[in-house]
Amino acid sequence: MLDKTIKDWSSEAAALEIEGRAFIDGQYRDALSGETRTTMSPANGQDLADVAVCGTEDADRAVVVARSAFESGVWAAMAPADRKTVLVRWAQLIEDHADEIALLECLDAGKPITDTSGGDVPAAARTIRWSGEAIDKVYDQVAPTPANCLALVQRLPLGVVAAIVPWNFPLTTTAWKLAPSLATGNSVILKPASNTPLTALRIAGLASEAGLPDGVLQVLPGPGGSLGRHLALHQDIDGLTFTGSTEVGKQLMQYAGQSNLKRTFLELGGKSPNIVFADANLEKAAAFAAIAVFFNGGQTCTAGTRLIVEDGIRERFVDMVIAQSKKWMPGNPLDPATTMGPMIDAGQLQTVANYVAVGQEEGASLVAGGKQIMLDSGGSYHEPTIFNDVDNGMRIAREEIFGPVMSVIGFKDAEEAVAIANDSIYGLAGAVWSNNINTAHKVAAAVRVGTMGINNYFGGDMTVPFGGFKQSGNGRDKSMHAFDDYTELKTIWIELD
């Protein structure tokens, strides 16, 4: 798929038949109100599809269906090996339809086709296959008890789980939520972001084709403010998982408390520190500093938007990063040569522009970028932007911009670097670059984040957990630790005569 040209991808995109209806009880269905909204491409502003706008009545219907499927045991009581077979078959079907799904993700989210075809789709299939393969490798426990007792510790599904996913990585975050929740036997109601529902709807149909019983998975496109709130307040939903902003995550946790104390797991915002010492491999560090901020247009919760550089090399290193940033100039996402696509929409583009103005007003030095480009495209494109001479108290260093904007902050020693890194409400990710093993390990251990790279950024795979400290959330996606989020522990204590 990666040897295709922009002409090939454009031709295939024009021929796509896009499904926009909700997926409930194993079928695609219109919203009960009949209402639809047109989803548009952030690359050119053109219409893509009419998508169902589900409301509270659709959510209530989906919950009834999901609860019925769960209580019937058609999935929850299925032998783990049989659930594994379904999920592995589902992963294979996603791979079989890889080009189609990659195109849907590219068109809907504006992500470069090279990223969706080479990254997002394989990662989603790998997540589902990995979780499926793990199902029949998970054992319950027998506790150490007196000789006249037997204590069994079982891990049981929560029941009905609502999953709310964001627009920046629609497919991969959907897989992160669906794979472990389904693997552990739950019924799931998925609410994709209202502006990027297309891949979730498509893979739901493939799940049914793979043998997932009707009613186990529902997909409800619709507005987060009303539909997401209704799901979080619903008395018959047992678990809630969300990836998105800290502000919305706090609201959802409050709704869970106001309703039935449903188990709630949140992966939220970040303002991640990327710390570079003078003794690092500076060429590699500069290349990854650019990747850490400009990949996916900076619309990444783990983006290393605070570049914290040792004072003695800061000016030289900033020049190196500026040179690397030129490789990330935005372009048509259907072009395989494009490394960075558009912002998700005009509103996010304006947010980025506003923060660029704030950075200048606060006294930071704008040393690269700062402007909207490709104005005649109809899309929302912003060039890579770098601020130097940033103080960690400035808004551009404290607030999540969610765009291609880097803030460079100097430090004099390791103690100050760690203090700057930890001076944030967030704690999602970060990295340290040093060829001194003592420095690297001590700094990595001291920075309070969920994932910390040493001489790498965006490291990790399905074998390790992903999530944050502080206001970056709770719970974990990926790895066997994700299974914990979607299960309850039950003790059965037997006393023998």
KATA-V398389 format. One record per residue. RES is the residue in one letter. OMEGA is omega in degrees with one decimal (none if undefined). NEAR is the number of other C-alpha atoms within 10 Angstrom. Layout:
BEGIN
res:RES omega:OMEGA near:NEAR
res:RES omega:OMEGA near:NEAR
END
This chain:
BEGIN
res:M omega:-174.0 near:13
res:L omega:179.0 near:11
res:D omega:179.0 near:8
res:K omega:179.2 near:12
res:T omega:176.7 near:14
res:I omega:178.1 near:17
res:K omega:179.0 near:11
res:D omega:-177.9 near:13
res:W omega:-179.9 near:20
res:S omega:179.0 near:13
res:S omega:179.3 near:11
res:E omega:178.8 near:13
res:A omega:-179.3 near:18
res:A omega:-177.1 near:9
res:A omega:-177.1 near:8
res:L omega:168.3 near:12
res:E omega:-170.2 near:11
res:I omega:177.4 near:17
res:E omega:-178.7 near:18
res:G omega:-179.9 near:25
res:R omega:174.9 near:25
res:A omega:178.2 near:26
res:F omega:-175.7 near:27
res:I omega:177.0 near:25
res:D omega:174.3 near:21
res:G omega:-178.7 near:20
res:Q omega:170.6 near:15
res:Y omega:-175.1 near:17
res:R omega:171.6 near:15
res:D omega:170.7 near:19
res:A omega:-178.2 near:22
res:L omega:178.4 near:14
res:S omega:-174.4 near:12
res:G omega:-175.8 near:10
res:E omega:174.3 near:13
res:T omega:169.9 near:18
res:R omega:-179.7 near:15
res:T omega:175.4 near:14
res:T omega:-172.9 near:21
res:M omega:177.3 near:21
res:S omega:175.8 near:23
res:P omega:-178.8 near:27
res:A omega:-175.9 near:27
res:N omega:178.8 near:18
res:G omega:-178.0 near:15
res:Q omega:179.4 near:14
res:D omega:177.7 near:13
res:L omega:-175.5 near:19
res:A omega:170.1 near:19
res:D omega:-173.9 near:16
res:V omega:178.7 near:26
res:A omega:173.5 near:26
res:V omega:-178.1 near:24
res:C omega:178.5 near:26
res:G omega:-176.1 near:20
res:T omega:179.7 near:17
res:E omega:175.0 near:14
res:D omega:178.8 near:19
res:A omega:179.7 near:24
res:D omega:177.5 near:15
res:R omega:-179.1 near:14
res:A omega:179.8 near:24
res:V omega:178.1 near:26
res:V omega:179.7 near:16
res:V omega:-178.7 near:22
res:A omega:179.1 near:28
res:R omega:179.3 near:22
res:S omega:179.2 near:16
res:A omega:-179.5 near:23
res:F omega:-176.9 near:23
res:E omega:180.0 near:14
res:S omega:-178.4 near:11
res:G omega:-176.9 near:12
res:V omega:177.3 near:17
res:W omega:-175.7 near:24
res:A omega:-178.3 near:23
res:A omega:177.8 near:14
res:M omega:179.0 near:12
res:A omega:-179.3 near:13
res:P omega:-179.8 near:20
res:A omega:179.1 near:14
res:D omega:173.8 near:15
res:R omega:177.1 near:24
res:K omega:-178.4 near:23
res:T omega:-179.5 near:17
res:V omega:-177.0 near:21
res:L omega:178.2 near:27
res:V omega:176.8 near:21
res:R omega:177.9 near:22
res:W omega:178.3 near:26
res:A omega:180.0 near:26
res:Q omega:178.4 near:18
res:L omega:175.5 near:17
res:I omega:177.2 near:24
res:E omega:179.2 near:17
res:D omega:-179.6 near:11
res:H omega:-170.6 near:14
res:A omega:-177.3 near:20
res:D omega:179.5 near:21
res:E omega:-178.1 near:22
res:I omega:177.0 near:23
res:A omega:178.5 near:28
res:L omega:178.8 near:26
res:L omega:-179.9 near:27
res:E omega:178.7 near:28
res:C omega:-177.0 near:26
res:L omega:-172.6 near:26
res:D omega:-174.9 near:25
res:A omega:-178.5 near:30
res:G omega:-179.4 near:31
res:K omega:179.7 near:33
res:P omega:-177.3 near:31
res:I omega:176.7 near:32
res:T omega:178.1 near:23
res:D omega:-176.3 near:21
res:T omega:-177.9 near:26
res:S omega:-177.9 near:23
res:G omega:-176.2 near:16
res:G omega:-170.1 near:13
res:D omega:-177.1 near:25
res:V omega:176.2 near:27
res:P omega:-179.7 near:17
res:A omega:179.1 near:20
res:A omega:178.8 near:21
res:A omega:179.7 near:24
res:R omega:178.5 near:22
res:T omega:-177.8 near:29
res:I omega:179.4 near:28
res:R omega:-178.6 near:21
res:W omega:-179.5 near:22
res:S omega:177.0 near:28
res:G omega:-179.9 near:28
res:E omega:-177.4 near:18
res:A omega:-170.1 near:19
res:I omega:-175.5 near:24
res:D omega:173.2 near:15
res:K omega:-176.6 near:9
res:V omega:-177.7 near:12
res:Y omega:166.6 near:10
res:D omega:-172.0 near:12
res:Q omega:168.2 near:12
res:V omega:-175.1 near:13
res:A omega:174.8 near:13
res:P omega:-174.2 near:10
res:T omega:171.6 near:10
res:P omega:-173.8 near:9
res:A omega:-178.2 near:8
res:N omega:-178.9 near:9
res:C omega:173.1 near:14
res:L omega:-179.0 near:15
res:A omega:178.2 near:16
res:L omega:176.4 near:16
res:V omega:-177.3 near:15
res:Q omega:173.6 near:16
res:R omega:-173.3 near:19
res:L omega:178.4 near:17
res:P omega:178.4 near:26
res:L omega:-176.7 near:23
res:G omega:177.1 near:24
res:V omega:-176.9 near:30
res:V omega:171.1 near:31
res:A omega:179.4 near:28
res:A omega:-179.9 near:26
res:I omega:-172.9 near:24
res:V omega:-172.5 near:29
res:P omega:-177.0 near:21
res:W omega:-173.8 near:20
res:N omega:173.3 near:23
res:F omega:-171.1 near:20
res:P omega:-175.0 near:22
res:L omega:-174.9 near:29
res:T omega:178.4 near:23
res:T omega:174.1 near:25
res:T omega:178.5 near:23
res:A omega:179.0 near:26
res:W omega:-179.4 near:23
res:K omega:-173.3 near:26
res:L omega:-172.8 near:23
res:A omega:-178.9 near:26
res:P omega:-178.4 near:29
res:S omega:176.4 near:29
res:L omega:-179.2 near:27
res:A omega:-176.7 near:26
res:T omega:170.3 near:28
res:G omega:-179.6 near:27
res:N omega:162.3 near:30
res:S omega:-170.0 near:32
res:V omega:170.3 near:28
res:I omega:-177.4 near:28
res:L omega:171.6 near:27
res:K omega:176.0 near:28
res:P omega:173.8 near:28
res:A omega:-172.8 near:22
res:S omega:-178.9 near:21
res:N omega:179.0 near:23
res:T omega:-175.4 near:28
res:P omega:-162.1 near:31
res:L omega:-178.9 near:28
res:T omega:178.5 near:25
res:A omega:178.8 near:27
res:L omega:-178.1 near:24
res:R omega:-176.1 near:21
res:I omega:174.3 near:21
res:A omega:176.2 near:23
res:G omega:177.9 near:19
res:L omega:176.9 near:18
res:A omega:177.6 near:22
res:S omega:177.3 near:19
res:E omega:179.8 near:15
res:A omega:178.6 near:19
res:G omega:176.1 near:15
res:L omega:-176.6 near:23
res:P omega:178.3 near:17
res:D omega:176.2 near:18
res:G omega:-179.3 near:26
res:V omega:179.3 near:28
res:L omega:172.8 near:28
res:Q omega:176.9 near:27
res:V omega:-175.4 near:29
res:L omega:172.4 near:30
res:P omega:-179.6 near:30
res:G omega:-174.9 near:27
res:P omega:-179.2 near:17
res:G omega:-175.0 near:18
res:G omega:-178.0 near:9
res:S omega:-177.2 near:13
res:L omega:178.2 near:21
res:G omega:178.6 near:26
res:R omega:-178.3 near:17
res:H omega:178.7 near:18
res:L omega:-178.3 near:28
res:A omega:179.7 near:31
res:L omega:-171.6 near:21
res:H omega:-176.7 near:21
res:Q omega:-176.6 near:15
res:D omega:171.6 near:19
res:I omega:-171.7 near:27
res:D omega:-177.9 near:22
res:G omega:-179.4 near:27
res:L omega:175.8 near:25
res:T omega:-172.2 near:27
res:F omega:167.0 near:24
res:T omega:-178.7 near:26
res:G omega:-174.4 near:20
res:S omega:177.0 near:19
res:T omega:-179.2 near:19
res:E omega:-179.4 near:11
res:V omega:178.6 near:18
res:G omega:177.5 near:23
res:K omega:178.9 near:15
res:Q omega:-178.1 near:13
res:L omega:178.2 near:24
res:M omega:175.8 near:21
res:Q omega:179.1 near:15
res:Y omega:178.3 near:20
res:A omega:178.0 near:24
res:G omega:179.8 near:15
res:Q omega:-177.2 near:14
res:S omega:-172.0 near:14
res:N omega:-178.7 near:16
res:L omega:178.5 near:18
res:K omega:178.3 near:24
res:R omega:-173.4 near:19
res:T omega:179.4 near:25
res:F omega:-169.8 near:23
res:L omega:169.3 near:27
res:E omega:-164.8 near:26
res:L omega:-169.6 near:27
res:G omega:179.0 near:28
res:G omega:171.5 near:33
res:K omega:-161.7 near:27
res:S omega:179.4 near:30
res:P omega:175.5 near:33
res:N omega:-167.7 near:31
res:I omega:-177.3 near:32
res:V omega:175.3 near:29
res:F omega:-175.5 near:27
res:A omega:-176.7 near:16
res:D omega:-179.2 near:12
res:A omega:167.0 near:16
res:N omega:-169.0 near:14
res:L omega:178.8 near:20
res:E omega:178.2 near:13
res:K omega:-179.5 near:12
res:A omega:179.6 near:24
res:A omega:178.3 near:21
res:A omega:-179.0 near:17
res:F omega:174.8 near:21
res:A omega:176.8 near:30
res:A omega:178.0 near:28
res:I omega:-174.2 near:23
res:A omega:-178.2 near:28
res:V omega:-169.9 near:31
res:F omega:173.6 near:30
res:F omega:-177.9 near:21
res:N omega:177.8 near:27
res:G omega:-177.6 near:31
res:G omega:-179.7 near:25
res:Q omega:-174.0 near:22
res:T omega:-175.5 near:22
res:C omega:-179.1 near:24
res:T omega:-174.6 near:26
res:A omega:-179.5 near:34
res:G omega:-170.8 near:30
res:T omega:173.3 near:33
res:R omega:177.9 near:28
res:L omega:-172.9 near:30
res:I omega:-167.0 near:27
res:V omega:177.5 near:25
res:E omega:-170.8 near:22
res:D omega:-174.2 near:17
res:G omega:-178.6 near:13
res:I omega:-168.4 near:15
res:R omega:-175.9 near:22
res:E omega:179.1 near:15
res:R omega:-178.1 near:11
res:F omega:177.5 near:20
res:V omega:176.7 near:21
res:D omega:178.7 near:14
res:M omega:179.6 near:18
res:V omega:176.4 near:21
res:I omega:178.1 near:20
res:A omega:178.9 near:15
res:Q omega:-176.8 near:17
res:S omega:-179.7 near:24
res:K omega:177.3 near:14
res:K omega:-174.2 near:16
res:W omega:176.4 near:22
res:M omega:-175.1 near:18
res:P omega:177.3 near:23
res:G omega:179.2 near:22
res:N omega:-176.8 near:23
res:P omega:176.3 near:27
res:L omega:178.0 near:24
res:D omega:-179.5 near:19
res:P omega:179.2 near:19
res:A omega:-177.2 near:14
res:T omega:177.2 near:20
res:T omega:-179.4 near:23
res:M omega:178.6 near:29
res:G omega:-178.2 near:31
res:P omega:164.0 near:32
res:M omega:-173.8 near:29
res:I omega:179.5 near:27
res:D omega:-177.5 near:19
res:A omega:179.2 near:16
res:G omega:178.3 near:11
res:Q omega:175.9 near:17
res:L omega:179.1 near:20
res:Q omega:176.3 near:15
res:T omega:178.8 near:13
res:V omega:179.6 near:23
res:A omega:179.6 near:18
res:N omega:179.9 near:12
res:Y omega:175.3 near:19
res:V omega:177.8 near:23
res:A omega:178.8 near:13
res:V omega:179.9 near:15
res:G omega:178.4 near:21
res:Q omega:179.6 near:14
res:E omega:-178.9 near:10
res:E omega:176.1 near:15
res:G omega:175.1 near:14
res:A omega:-177.6 near:21
res:S omega:176.2 near:16
res:L omega:-173.5 near:19
res:V omega:177.0 near:14
res:A omega:173.0 near:21
res:G omega:177.5 near:20
res:G omega:-172.7 near:21
res:K omega:166.7 near:14
res:Q omega:179.4 near:16
res:I omega:-178.8 near:17
res:M omega:-173.3 near:16
res:L omega:-177.5 near:10
res:D omega:-175.6 near:7
res:S omega:-172.4 near:14
res:G omega:-179.0 near:14
res:G omega:-173.9 near:24
res:S omega:-172.6 near:26
res:Y omega:177.2 near:28
res:H omega:-176.8 near:28
res:E omega:175.8 near:26
res:P omega:-171.7 near:27
res:T omega:-178.2 near:22
res:I omega:172.2 near:26
res:F omega:172.1 near:26
res:N omega:178.6 near:21
res:D omega:-179.3 near:16
res:V omega:172.1 near:24
res:D omega:-175.4 near:18
res:N omega:176.5 near:19
res:G omega:179.4 near:13
res:M omega:-179.2 near:15
res:R omega:-178.5 near:15
res:I omega:176.7 near:26
res:A omega:-174.0 near:25
res:R omega:-173.2 near:20
res:E omega:-179.4 near:16
res:E omega:-177.2 near:22
res:I omega:-177.5 near:26
res:F omega:177.5 near:25
res:G omega:-173.9 near:29
res:P omega:-176.0 near:29
res:V omega:-178.6 near:31
res:M omega:175.3 near:28
res:S omega:-178.1 near:27
res:V omega:-176.5 near:24
res:I omega:179.8 near:25
res:G omega:173.5 near:24
res:F omega:-176.6 near:20
res:K omega:-179.3 near:12
res:D omega:-174.9 near:12
res:A omega:-179.5 near:16
res:E omega:179.6 near:12
res:E omega:179.0 near:14
res:A omega:179.6 near:25
res:V omega:179.4 near:22
res:A omega:177.6 near:13
res:I omega:-178.0 near:21
res:A omega:-175.7 near:27
res:N omega:179.5 near:17
res:D omega:-176.9 near:16
res:S omega:175.2 near:20
res:I omega:-175.8 near:15
res:Y omega:176.6 near:25
res:G omega:-174.7 near:29
res:L omega:-173.8 near:29
res:A omega:177.9 near:28
res:G omega:178.8 near:31
res:A omega:173.2 near:29
res:V omega:-178.4 near:29
res:W omega:177.8 near:26
res:S omega:175.1 near:21
res:N omega:175.5 near:15
res:N omega:-174.3 near:11
res:I omega:179.3 near:10
res:N omega:179.0 near:10
res:T omega:-175.0 near:15
res:A omega:-176.5 near:22
res:H omega:180.0 near:14
res:K omega:179.7 near:13
res:V omega:179.8 near:23
res:A omega:-180.0 near:21
res:A omega:-173.5 near:12
res:A omega:-178.7 near:14
res:V omega:-172.3 near:23
res:R omega:178.6 near:22
res:V omega:-178.8 near:24
res:G omega:178.0 near:19
res:T omega:-179.3 near:24
res:M omega:177.7 near:26
res:G omega:169.8 near:19
res:I omega:-177.7 near:19
res:N omega:170.7 near:19
res:N omega:172.3 near:18
res:Y omega:-175.7 near:23
res:F omega:178.0 near:17
res:G omega:176.5 near:12
res:G omega:176.0 near:14
res:D omega:-174.9 near:13
res:M omega:-176.5 near:17
res:T omega:-176.5 near:12
res:V omega:-178.9 near:15
res:P omega:178.6 near:18
res:F omega:178.1 near:22
res:G omega:-170.3 near:24
res:G omega:170.7 near:25
res:F omega:171.8 near:20
res:K omega:-176.2 near:16
res:Q omega:169.7 near:21
res:S omega:170.1 near:27
res:G omega:-179.0 near:26
res:N omega:-176.3 near:20
res:G omega:-178.0 near:18
res:R omega:167.3 near:23
res:D omega:176.2 near:27
res:K omega:177.5 near:24
res:S omega:177.6 near:20
res:M omega:179.0 near:19
res:H omega:178.3 near:16
res:A omega:178.6 near:23
res:F omega:-180.0 near:24
res:D omega:-175.9 near:19
res:D omega:-171.4 near:23
res:Y omega:-178.8 near:29
res:T omega:172.7 near:21
res:E omega:174.3 near:14
res:L omega:179.2 near:12
res:K omega:177.9 near:12
res:T omega:171.4 near:13
res:I omega:-175.1 near:10
res:W omega:-176.9 near:13
res:I omega:175.0 near:11
res:E omega:-175.4 near:10
res:L omega:177.1 near:8
res:D omega:none near:5
END
